[in-house]
Amino acid sequence: MWRRALPGTDSAATAAYPLWAAVHGRGGSGSGDSAQWRGLRPSHQVAFSDIIASPKRGAFLKDRTWSGLDVVYTAHMVVMHAACLLAPATFSWSALACFAVMYFLTGCIGITFSFHRQLSHKSFVTPKWLEYAAAYCGVLAVQGDPIEWVSSHRHHHAQCDTPADPHTPYEGFWWSHMGWLLDSDATLARVANRSNAQDMASQAFYQFIAKTYPIHVVASAVALFALGGLPWLVWGFCVRTVWVYHITWLVNSAAHCWGSQPFATGDLSRNNGVVAALAFGEGWHNNHHAFEFSARHGLEWWQFDMTWVVIRALQALGLATKVKLPSEAQMARLRV
């Protein structure tokens, strides 16, 4: 594969390798994007990979300051993770069922079906009532309002694994997993421009959600407590939210570090079966980066993709139309 090639070999002539070489001092010119990659160069090797991480700044104290937003986000993460410690003491079968239902609704329907495949990449079209209902499930995942999430993701694809990518593992596994969420100055410098999501910002529904987002999150927690007491609050809200957080982040981190690359995408994206199983098909990530428009990520018959099952079922019912898939010719052109 290209990432294991030595300088001067033909297989190194992809978009990502020259950047990697320039950043890590393997014959690159140091011009263009790579010149912006300031900081610790190199710092360490990402475990079980040949990715050499070069953080632009320290994760916690070195070379950075903490903004008020960083403190709020960090406090939220600490509280949510700490609340998960109550899981053994509050376990019940109904609480576990609540967790499973909310995991599917927020993780599969909300994040992968709605925020990612429908809103970010426009892989298919549904009636507006269904689009908004699915997007509301995404709001309950507590990963930001739809405009913010979609805009940041589009920035990721536009600048994938370059210094402008909000969460590339070239800056370390921790950064790609969740460190980028706790450094607002560094991240907002890359994603603050929301003009790439004007298609959503022009709709009253998404404007309303953006303005009232915290209310919906708090209301969902209150509703779960009212319906099932502390067990449902802990399992249906805290444990489920943290679980979906880490699965979503694994797509950004693990699926850019470990796995196979059947398609030449010029970035670090990987097909990772474990992440695919946990993230409803999102772990077939090299497939996705090769064909961002595709509603289906598991392109081989054996690559199970739960989100595609949902889309296909809606298509059969006439509720999902204009479903986009790559052609055999398109796949053949990019196949390694």
C-alpha positions as CSV (number, residue, x, y, z in Angstrom):
1,M,0.0,0.0,0.0
2,W,1.1,3.5,-0.7
3,R,1.5,4.4,3.0
4,R,4.2,1.8,3.4
5,A,6.1,2.9,0.3
6,L,9.6,4.5,0.5
7,P,10.3,7.8,-1.1
8,G,11.0,7.5,-4.8
9,T,8.7,4.5,-5.4
10,D,5.8,4.7,-7.8
11,S,3.2,3.8,-5.2
12,A,4.1,6.9,-3.3
13,A,2.6,9.2,-5.9
14,T,-0.7,9.8,-4.2
15,A,-2.1,13.0,-2.6
16,A,-1.5,12.0,1.0
17,Y,2.0,10.5,0.8
18,P,3.8,13.7,-0.3
19,L,2.1,15.5,2.5
20,W,3.1,12.8,5.0
21,A,6.7,12.9,3.6
22,A,6.9,16.7,3.8
23,V,5.6,16.8,7.3
24,H,7.9,14.1,8.6
25,G,11.0,15.1,6.8
26,R,11.2,12.3,4.2
27,G,12.1,14.4,1.2
28,G,9.1,16.7,1.0
29,S,9.5,20.3,-0.1
30,G,7.8,21.7,3.0
31,S,5.7,24.0,0.8
32,G,2.0,24.4,0.7
33,D,-0.2,22.8,3.3
34,S,2.6,20.9,4.9
35,A,4.4,24.1,5.8
36,Q,1.4,24.9,8.1
37,W,2.0,21.8,10.1
38,R,3.7,23.4,13.0
39,G,4.4,21.8,16.4
40,L,6.0,18.6,17.6
41,R,7.5,17.0,14.4
42,P,7.5,14.0,14.8
43,S,6.2,13.1,18.2
44,H,5.4,9.4,18.2
45,Q,4.1,6.5,16.2
46,V,0.5,5.6,16.4
47,A,0.4,2.1,17.9
48,F,0.1,-0.9,15.5
49,S,0.4,1.5,12.5
50,D,3.1,3.3,10.6
51,I,1.5,6.7,11.1
52,I,3.9,9.1,12.6
53,A,2.0,11.6,14.6
54,S,3.0,15.3,14.7
55,P,0.7,17.2,17.1
56,K,0.5,20.9,16.4
57,R,0.3,21.6,20.1
58,G,0.1,19.9,23.5
59,A,-3.1,18.0,24.3
60,F,-3.6,19.5,27.8
61,L,-1.1,22.1,28.9
62,K,1.9,22.5,26.5
63,D,1.6,25.2,23.8
64,R,-2.1,25.9,24.4
65,T,-4.5,27.8,26.6
66,W,-7.9,26.7,27.8
67,S,-10.9,28.8,26.6
68,G,-14.2,28.9,28.4
69,L,-15.7,26.6,25.8
70,D,-12.9,24.1,26.4
71,V,-13.7,24.0,30.1
72,V,-17.4,23.5,29.5
73,Y,-16.8,20.7,27.0
74,T,-14.3,19.0,29.3
75,A,-16.6,19.3,32.3
76,H,-19.4,17.8,30.3
77,M,-17.2,14.8,29.2
78,V,-16.0,14.2,32.8
79,V,-19.5,14.3,34.2
80,M,-21.0,12.0,31.5
81,H,-18.2,9.5,31.9
82,A,-18.4,9.6,35.7
83,A,-22.1,9.0,35.5
84,C,-21.5,5.8,33.7
85,L,-19.9,4.5,36.9
86,L,-23.4,4.2,38.2
87,A,-24.3,1.7,35.6
88,P,-23.7,-1.5,37.6
89,A,-25.7,-0.2,40.6
90,T,-28.7,0.9,38.4
91,F,-28.8,-2.1,36.0
92,S,-32.2,-3.5,35.1
93,W,-33.4,-5.3,32.0
94,S,-35.7,-2.4,31.2
95,A,-32.7,0.0,31.5
96,L,-30.7,-2.1,29.2
97,A,-33.6,-2.2,26.7
98,C,-33.8,1.6,26.9
99,F,-30.1,1.8,26.2
100,A,-30.5,-0.5,23.1
101,V,-33.4,1.5,21.7
102,M,-31.7,4.8,22.2
103,Y,-28.4,3.5,20.8
104,F,-30.2,2.5,17.6
105,L,-32.3,5.7,17.4
106,T,-29.5,8.1,18.1
107,G,-26.5,6.2,16.7
108,C,-28.0,4.5,13.6
109,I,-31.0,6.7,12.7
110,G,-29.7,10.0,14.1
111,I,-26.0,10.1,13.3
112,T,-25.3,7.6,10.5
113,F,-28.6,7.7,8.6
114,S,-29.4,11.3,9.0
115,F,-26.5,13.5,10.0
116,H,-23.9,11.6,7.9
117,R,-25.4,10.0,4.9
118,Q,-28.5,12.1,4.2
119,L,-27.5,15.6,5.4
120,S,-23.7,15.7,5.0
121,H,-23.5,13.7,1.7
122,K,-27.0,13.9,0.3
123,S,-26.9,10.2,-0.6
124,F,-30.7,9.9,-0.7
125,V,-33.8,12.0,-0.3
126,T,-36.8,11.4,2.0
127,P,-40.0,13.4,2.6
128,K,-39.2,16.4,4.8
129,W,-41.2,15.0,7.8
130,L,-39.0,11.9,7.8
131,E,-35.8,13.9,7.2
132,Y,-36.6,16.2,10.2
133,A,-37.7,13.3,12.4
134,A,-34.4,11.4,11.7
135,A,-32.4,14.6,12.3
136,Y,-34.1,15.1,15.6
137,C,-32.8,11.6,16.6
138,G,-29.4,13.0,15.8
139,V,-29.9,16.0,18.1
140,L,-30.6,13.5,20.9
141,A,-27.1,12.0,20.3
142,V,-25.7,15.1,22.0
143,Q,-23.1,15.7,19.3
144,G,-24.1,19.2,18.3
145,D,-26.9,20.7,16.3
146,P,-27.3,19.4,12.7
147,I,-25.8,22.5,11.0
148,E,-22.7,22.4,13.2
149,W,-22.2,18.6,12.8
150,V,-22.7,18.6,9.0
151,S,-20.5,21.6,8.4
152,S,-17.6,20.1,10.4
153,H,-17.9,16.8,8.6
154,R,-17.9,18.5,5.2
155,H,-14.7,20.3,6.2
156,H,-13.2,17.0,7.1
157,H,-13.8,15.5,3.7
158,A,-12.7,18.7,1.9
159,Q,-9.4,18.7,3.8
160,C,-9.0,15.1,4.8
161,D,-5.7,14.3,6.5
162,T,-4.2,17.6,5.7
163,P,-3.4,20.4,8.3
164,A,-6.9,21.8,7.8
165,D,-8.6,18.5,8.7
166,P,-10.3,19.0,12.1
167,H,-9.4,15.4,13.3
168,T,-6.6,13.7,11.4
169,P,-4.5,11.0,13.2
170,Y,-1.5,12.7,11.7
171,E,-1.9,14.8,14.9
172,G,-2.1,11.7,17.1
173,F,-4.8,9.1,17.9
174,W,-6.0,11.1,20.9
175,W,-6.5,14.2,18.8
176,S,-8.4,12.3,16.1
177,H,-10.5,10.5,18.7
178,M,-11.6,13.3,21.0
179,G,-8.8,15.8,21.6
180,W,-10.1,18.0,18.8
181,L,-13.3,18.5,20.7
182,L,-11.5,19.9,23.7
183,D,-9.4,22.5,21.9
184,S,-11.9,25.0,20.5
185,D,-9.3,27.5,19.3
186,A,-7.5,25.0,17.1
187,T,-10.6,23.3,15.8
188,L,-12.7,26.4,15.2
189,A,-9.8,27.8,13.1
190,R,-10.5,25.0,10.7
191,V,-14.3,24.6,10.9
192,A,-15.8,27.9,12.1
193,N,-16.9,28.9,8.6
194,R,-20.3,27.3,8.3
195,S,-21.0,28.6,4.7
196,N,-20.6,25.0,3.4
197,A,-23.9,24.1,5.1
198,Q,-26.1,26.9,3.7
199,D,-28.4,24.3,2.3
200,M,-29.4,23.5,5.9
201,A,-29.0,26.9,7.4
202,S,-31.7,28.2,5.0
203,Q,-34.3,25.9,6.5
204,A,-36.4,27.1,9.5
205,F,-36.3,23.7,11.2
206,Y,-32.5,23.6,11.4
207,Q,-32.3,27.2,12.4
208,F,-34.7,26.5,15.3
209,I,-32.7,23.5,16.5
210,A,-29.5,25.5,16.4
211,K,-31.0,28.2,18.5
212,T,-32.6,25.9,21.0
213,Y,-30.3,22.9,21.0
214,P,-29.5,22.6,24.7
215,I,-33.2,22.6,25.6
216,H,-33.8,19.4,23.5
217,V,-30.8,17.7,25.2
218,V,-32.0,18.5,28.7
219,A,-35.6,17.7,27.8
220,S,-34.6,14.2,26.6
221,A,-32.8,13.5,29.9
222,V,-35.7,14.7,31.9
223,A,-38.1,12.6,29.9
224,L,-36.0,9.4,30.4
225,F,-35.9,10.1,34.1
226,A,-39.6,10.6,34.2
227,L,-40.3,7.4,32.3
228,G,-37.9,5.1,34.0
229,G,-36.3,6.8,37.0
230,L,-32.5,6.8,37.6
231,P,-31.8,3.5,35.8
232,W,-33.2,4.9,32.5
233,L,-31.4,8.2,33.0
234,V,-28.1,6.4,33.6
235,W,-28.4,3.8,30.9
236,G,-30.7,5.5,28.3
237,F,-28.9,8.9,28.5
238,C,-25.5,8.8,30.1
239,V,-24.2,5.3,29.2
240,R,-25.8,5.5,25.7
241,T,-24.5,9.0,25.0
242,V,-20.9,8.1,26.0
243,W,-21.1,4.8,24.1
244,V,-22.3,6.5,20.9
245,Y,-19.7,9.2,21.4
246,H,-16.8,6.8,21.3
247,I,-18.2,4.8,18.4
248,T,-18.6,7.9,16.4
249,W,-15.1,9.0,17.3
250,L,-13.7,5.6,16.4
251,V,-14.7,6.3,12.8
252,N,-12.5,9.4,12.9
253,S,-9.6,7.7,14.7
254,A,-9.5,3.9,14.4
255,A,-10.9,3.9,10.9
256,H,-8.1,6.2,9.8
257,C,-5.4,4.1,11.5
258,W,-6.1,0.4,11.3
259,G,-7.7,-1.7,8.5
260,S,-7.6,-2.3,4.8
261,Q,-7.5,0.1,1.9
262,P,-9.1,-1.5,-1.2
263,F,-9.5,1.9,-2.9
264,A,-6.9,4.5,-3.6
265,T,-8.4,7.5,-1.8
266,G,-5.2,9.5,-1.1
267,D,-5.9,9.7,2.6
268,L,-5.7,7.5,5.7
269,S,-9.2,6.1,5.6
270,R,-9.5,2.3,6.3
271,N,-12.1,-0.4,6.2
272,N,-12.4,-1.6,9.8
273,G,-14.9,-4.4,10.5
274,V,-15.0,-3.9,14.2
275,V,-15.9,-0.3,13.8
276,A,-18.4,-1.2,11.1
277,A,-20.2,-3.6,13.4
278,L,-20.4,-1.0,16.2
279,A,-21.2,2.0,14.0
280,F,-24.0,0.5,11.9
281,G,-21.8,0.2,8.8
282,E,-19.7,3.4,9.1
283,G,-16.5,1.4,9.6
284,W,-16.3,0.6,5.9
285,H,-14.6,3.9,5.9
286,N,-12.2,3.5,2.9
287,N,-15.2,2.6,0.8
288,H,-16.9,5.8,2.0
289,H,-14.0,8.1,1.3
290,A,-13.7,6.6,-2.2
291,F,-17.4,7.2,-2.9
292,E,-18.6,9.9,-0.5
293,F,-21.9,10.2,-2.3
294,S,-22.8,6.5,-1.8
295,A,-25.7,5.6,0.5
296,R,-24.2,2.2,0.9
297,H,-20.8,1.9,2.7
298,G,-20.5,-1.9,2.8
299,L,-19.9,-2.4,-0.9
300,E,-19.1,-6.1,-0.7
301,W,-21.8,-8.7,0.0
302,W,-20.1,-9.7,3.2
303,Q,-19.7,-6.1,4.5
304,F,-22.7,-5.8,6.7
305,D,-24.1,-2.2,6.7
306,M,-27.1,-1.8,9.0
307,T,-27.7,1.8,7.9
308,W,-27.9,0.6,4.3
309,V,-30.5,-2.0,5.4
310,V,-32.6,0.9,6.8
311,I,-32.2,3.0,3.6
312,R,-33.0,0.0,1.4
313,A,-36.1,-0.8,3.4
314,L,-37.3,2.9,3.1
315,Q,-36.5,2.7,-0.6
316,A,-38.7,-0.3,-1.0
317,L,-41.5,1.6,0.8
318,G,-41.1,4.6,-1.5
319,L,-39.8,6.8,1.4
320,A,-36.2,7.0,0.2
321,T,-35.6,8.2,-3.4
322,K,-32.6,9.3,-5.5
323,V,-30.5,6.8,-3.7
324,K,-26.9,7.1,-4.9
325,L,-24.5,4.2,-5.4
326,P,-21.1,3.9,-7.2
327,S,-21.1,2.1,-10.5
328,E,-18.9,-0.9,-11.2
329,A,-16.8,1.3,-13.5
330,Q,-16.3,3.9,-10.8
331,M,-15.2,1.2,-8.3
332,A,-12.8,-0.4,-10.8
333,R,-11.1,2.9,-11.5
334,L,-10.2,3.4,-7.8
335,R,-9.7,-0.2,-6.8
336,V,-6.1,-1.0,-5.7
